[in-house]
Amino acid sequence: MNRFTHETNGYEQFPVYKALKDFFDSYLVNRDYEKTISLLGDDFYGLGVHENSAVEGKEEFTSLLKAELKAMPKAIDY
């Protein structure tokens, strides 16, 4: 079985890669909370999102994200 890496030809076309890239680009690079939230399902549950805590649902994550963006508005490269 071949291993999938960032060097695999066409890796950009994998749906999971596209979804994660869209999420992290909107969240970290563009710092666009509305776009970031729009990419989450209604049953979102995040572990380790914030200092030893978990968030349940879009509303809770939105509150956390808005507070983070207020404290750290600059882009974060990843």
Secondary structure as UniProt FT lines:
FT   TURN            6..7
FT   TURN            9..10
FT   HELIX           11..13
FT   HELIX           15..24
FT   HELIX           25..29
FT   HELIX           33..38
FT   TURN            42..43
FT   STRAND          45..50
FT   TURN            51..52
FT   STRAND          53..56
FT   HELIX           58..71
//
